[in-house]
């Protein structure tokens, strides 16, 4: 039987995918996102949408896996006396996982975003390190940062509010 054109480290090797799924189950992981050259495979566990999704990548900007979509909720209705960081137009970006919050890509860089920064859906707003994996967290909304709710290198839990975003701006 002839061997297919698989590379020894091919991310699309079916045996490797099966092993990754078993690891996800064993360690209760919600998602694995792998990239190899211009190929990508993303495995999502139950309750996280599709089970397997593959697609060619446009360009890999970083070798850091991306995180699951960030839960976003709007703040409750506001009274007229509230500050500009509260109200119906303010959305809260919450932590999608337990880990360590990093406001910048490395200790000598400036923060990804700060109060007054404009963000788009794909703007990386922070990194959360979980089990030695650095996950870039995108804003997943358009607006202006009005408040940063955590400090660099602070431990965060799943669902902890990280940023307040004014969705009007």
NORFENVEN-V895442 format. One record per residue. SS is DSSP state (hx for helix, st for strand, lp for the rest). PSI is psi in whole degrees, -180 to 180 (none if undefined). OMEGA is omega in whole degrees, 0 to 359 (* if undefined). Layout:
ss=SS psi=PSI omega=OMEGA
ss=SS psi=PSI omega=OMEGA
//
This chain:
ss=lp psi=132 omega=182
ss=lp psi=142 omega=178
ss=lp psi=138 omega=178
ss=lp psi=178 omega=182
ss=lp psi=29 omega=180
ss=lp psi=143 omega=171
ss=lp psi=155 omega=180
ss=lp psi=-31 omega=182
ss=lp psi=29 omega=183
ss=lp psi=123 omega=182
ss=lp psi=-16 omega=182
ss=lp psi=8 omega=176
ss=lp psi=123 omega=186
ss=hx psi=-36 omega=178
ss=hx psi=-39 omega=178
ss=hx psi=-41 omega=179
ss=hx psi=-44 omega=178
ss=hx psi=-42 omega=179
ss=hx psi=-40 omega=179
ss=hx psi=-40 omega=178
ss=hx psi=-42 omega=177
ss=hx psi=-41 omega=177
ss=hx psi=-39 omega=178
ss=hx psi=-45 omega=180
ss=hx psi=-47 omega=183
ss=hx psi=-40 omega=184
ss=hx psi=9 omega=178
ss=lp psi=45 omega=178
ss=lp psi=141 omega=179
ss=lp psi=-27 omega=187
ss=st psi=147 omega=170
ss=st psi=133 omega=181
ss=st psi=112 omega=182
ss=st psi=145 omega=179
ss=st psi=139 omega=178
ss=st psi=117 omega=184
ss=lp psi=-117 omega=179
ss=lp psi=21 omega=179
ss=st psi=153 omega=180
ss=st psi=142 omega=173
ss=st psi=135 omega=181
ss=st psi=121 omega=179
ss=st psi=125 omega=180
ss=st psi=135 omega=179
ss=lp psi=178 omega=180
ss=lp psi=138 omega=180
ss=lp psi=3 omega=180
ss=lp psi=21 omega=177
ss=lp psi=-138 omega=185
ss=lp psi=150 omega=179
ss=lp psi=-49 omega=179
ss=st psi=132 omega=177
ss=st psi=128 omega=176
ss=st psi=147 omega=178
ss=st psi=151 omega=174
ss=st psi=146 omega=180
ss=lp psi=149 omega=176
ss=lp psi=-55 omega=176
ss=lp psi=138 omega=178
ss=lp psi=109 omega=181
ss=lp psi=-30 omega=179
ss=lp psi=159 omega=175
ss=lp psi=15 omega=182
ss=lp psi=130 omega=177
ss=lp psi=149 omega=177
ss=st psi=159 omega=182
ss=lp psi=168 omega=173
ss=lp psi=158 omega=180
ss=lp psi=139 omega=182
ss=lp psi=126 omega=176
ss=lp psi=136 omega=182
ss=st psi=133 omega=177
ss=st psi=154 omega=176
ss=st psi=152 omega=177
ss=lp psi=156 omega=178
ss=lp psi=164 omega=180
ss=lp psi=144 omega=188
ss=lp psi=156 omega=173
ss=lp psi=166 omega=184
ss=lp psi=-21 omega=184
ss=lp psi=4 omega=182
ss=lp psi=157 omega=179
ss=lp psi=176 omega=182
ss=lp psi=-7 omega=178
ss=lp psi=10 omega=176
ss=lp psi=158 omega=177
ss=lp psi=175 omega=183
ss=lp psi=-21 omega=180
ss=lp psi=1 omega=180
ss=st psi=126 omega=176
ss=st psi=150 omega=180
ss=st psi=127 omega=174
ss=st psi=124 omega=183
ss=st psi=158 omega=179
ss=lp psi=130 omega=179
ss=lp psi=-1 omega=184
ss=lp psi=170 omega=173
ss=lp psi=137 omega=179
ss=st psi=-159 omega=179
ss=st psi=127 omega=182
ss=st psi=131 omega=174
ss=st psi=125 omega=182
ss=lp psi=-8 omega=182
ss=lp psi=158 omega=184
ss=lp psi=-28 omega=175
ss=lp psi=165 omega=187
ss=lp psi=-25 omega=182
ss=lp psi=-4 omega=180
ss=lp psi=165 omega=173
ss=lp psi=164 omega=183
ss=lp psi=150 omega=175
ss=lp psi=-48 omega=178
ss=lp psi=159 omega=175
ss=lp psi=173 omega=179
ss=lp psi=129 omega=182
ss=lp psi=-14 omega=180
ss=lp psi=139 omega=173
ss=st psi=140 omega=179
ss=st psi=151 omega=175
ss=lp psi=175 omega=181
ss=lp psi=-39 omega=184
ss=lp psi=8 omega=179
ss=lp psi=124 omega=176
ss=st psi=123 omega=184
ss=st psi=-20 omega=179
ss=st psi=178 omega=173
ss=st psi=139 omega=172
ss=st psi=122 omega=179
ss=st psi=126 omega=177
ss=st psi=120 omega=179
ss=lp psi=49 omega=177
ss=lp psi=13 omega=176
ss=st psi=128 omega=181
ss=st psi=112 omega=185
ss=st psi=118 omega=176
ss=st psi=131 omega=181
ss=st psi=117 omega=178
ss=st psi=157 omega=180
ss=lp psi=-38 omega=183
ss=lp psi=27 omega=174
ss=lp psi=165 omega=177
ss=lp psi=143 omega=177
ss=st psi=-159 omega=182
ss=st psi=135 omega=179
ss=st psi=123 omega=179
ss=st psi=-17 omega=178
ss=st psi=135 omega=172
ss=st psi=123 omega=190
ss=lp psi=-6 omega=179
ss=lp psi=160 omega=180
ss=lp psi=156 omega=177
ss=lp psi=136 omega=178
ss=lp psi=17 omega=177
ss=lp psi=141 omega=175
ss=st psi=137 omega=179
ss=st psi=150 omega=176
ss=lp psi=165 omega=175
ss=lp psi=131 omega=177
ss=lp psi=-1 omega=179
ss=lp psi=130 omega=177
ss=st psi=130 omega=181
ss=st psi=-44 omega=185
ss=st psi=152 omega=168
ss=st psi=131 omega=183
ss=st psi=129 omega=174
ss=st psi=110 omega=185
ss=lp psi=-5 omega=175
ss=lp psi=-25 omega=189
ss=lp psi=none omega=*
//
